[in-house]
Amino acid sequence: MAEPEHQNAEHMVPKAVVAEELSPAKSLMAHVQEQLHDPRTGRLDAQRIAQALRIPVSRLAKTLGVSDSALQKNPTSGSIQGPLGRIVYAITTLERVLGNEEQVLKWLNAPHPDFGGRTPLSVIEGGRVDAVIGLLEGALAGQMS
């Protein structure tokens, strides 16, 4: 027999889904992409992020303004957590909107008219992740470019 349904945001959803949505642990961790963090330290890991973006670590090092060898040696350095966090915020926002990694990679690698035909990934690599975040937040707020 199916679980009883409850009214939630004007839609009928199974009771199990309502309980899952209300789980404090799931709510608190909803924005965390565990695969981008070092399991030992919990910090963002530049090597894992480069892998998720399908770019060499050396390109991410250049984006972060650090040497390739320094990033290879310490991919979870405290000094890069802020910039990595902004990149991960963009990735996380895209995954929420687009639904999966494949779509995120397509969007990041497609020339975009708001960036003069440059790809969003090249804009991020050029040190302008906030421009990409601004575009995403604007789109989420209903502002079309």
C-alpha positions in Angstrom: 0.0 0.0 0.0 1.3 3.5 -0.9 2.3 5.9 1.8 -0.3 8.5 2.6 0.2 11.8 0.8 0.5 15.2 2.4 0.0 18.7 1.0 3.4 20.4 0.4 3.8 23.6 -1.6 0.5 22.9 -3.3 1.6 19.6 -4.6 0.8 16.1 -3.4 4.0 14.3 -2.4 4.6 11.0 -0.6 5.0 11.2 3.1 8.6 9.8 2.9 9.5 12.7 0.6 8.1 15.3 3.1 10.1 13.7 5.9 13.2 13.7 3.8 12.8 17.4 2.9 12.5 18.2 6.6 15.6 16.3 7.7 17.9 18.9 9.3 21.0 17.0 8.3 19.9 16.9 4.6 18.9 20.5 4.7 22.2 21.6 6.2 24.2 19.5 3.7 22.1 20.3 0.6 24.6 22.8 -0.8 27.7 20.5 -0.2 29.1 18.6 -3.1 31.0 15.9 -1.1 32.9 14.7 -4.1 34.7 18.1 -4.3 36.0 17.9 -0.7 38.9 16.1 0.8 37.3 13.5 3.0 40.2 13.8 5.6 40.0 17.5 6.1 36.6 18.5 4.8 38.2 21.3 2.8 37.6 21.9 -0.9 40.1 20.0 -3.0 41.5 21.8 -6.1 42.4 18.5 -7.7 38.9 17.2 -7.4 37.5 20.5 -8.6 39.8 20.4 -11.7 38.7 16.9 -12.4 35.0 17.8 -12.1 35.5 20.7 -14.5 37.5 18.4 -16.8 40.5 20.8 -16.9 44.1 20.2 -15.9 45.2 21.2 -12.4 47.7 23.5 -14.0 44.8 25.6 -15.5 43.1 25.8 -12.2 46.3 26.8 -10.5 46.6 29.7 -13.0 43.0 30.7 -12.2 43.8 30.7 -8.5 47.1 32.6 -9.0 49.2 29.9 -7.5 51.9 27.7 -9.0 51.1 24.3 -10.4 53.6 22.6 -8.1 52.1 24.4 -5.0 48.6 23.3 -5.9 49.8 19.7 -6.6 51.6 19.7 -3.2 48.7 21.2 -1.2 45.3 21.1 -3.1 43.4 21.9 0.1 45.4 24.9 1.2 43.6 27.4 3.3 44.7 30.2 1.1 42.7 28.9 -1.9 39.5 28.0 -0.1 37.8 31.3 -0.7 38.3 31.3 -4.5 37.6 27.6 -4.7 34.4 28.2 -2.8 33.2 30.8 -5.4 33.9 28.3 -8.2 32.0 25.5 -6.3 29.1 27.9 -5.7 28.8 28.4 -9.4 29.0 24.7 -10.1 26.4 23.9 -7.3 24.0 26.5 -8.6 24.3 25.2 -12.1 23.7 21.6 -11.0 20.6 22.7 -9.1 19.2 24.5 -12.1 20.3 22.2 -14.9 20.0 18.9 -13.0 23.2 17.0 -13.8 26.9 17.2 -14.4 26.6 16.6 -18.2 24.4 19.7 -18.6 26.7 21.7 -16.4 29.7 20.9 -18.4 27.9 21.7 -21.7 26.8 25.1 -20.3 30.3 25.9 -19.0 31.8 25.1 -22.3 29.3 26.7 -24.6 30.1 30.2 -25.9 27.8 32.7 -24.2 26.6 36.0 -25.7 26.8 37.8 -22.4 30.5 37.1 -22.3 31.2 38.2 -25.8 31.1 34.7 -27.2 33.5 33.4 -24.5 32.6 30.3 -22.6 31.6 30.7 -18.9 34.5 28.4 -18.0 37.0 30.7 -19.8 35.5 33.6 -17.9 36.0 31.7 -14.6 39.5 30.8 -15.6 40.2 34.5 -16.4 39.5 35.3 -12.7 35.9 36.5 -13.2 33.9 33.8 -11.5 31.7 36.6 -10.0 30.6 37.6 -13.5 29.4 34.0 -14.0 27.7 34.0 -10.6 26.0 37.3 -11.3 24.6 35.9 -14.6 23.3 32.8 -12.8 21.8 34.7 -9.9 20.2 37.1 -12.3 18.7 34.2 -14.3 17.4 32.7 -11.1 15.8 36.0 -10.1 14.1 36.1 -13.5 16.3 38.6 -15.1 17.0 37.6 -18.7 20.1 38.8 -20.4 
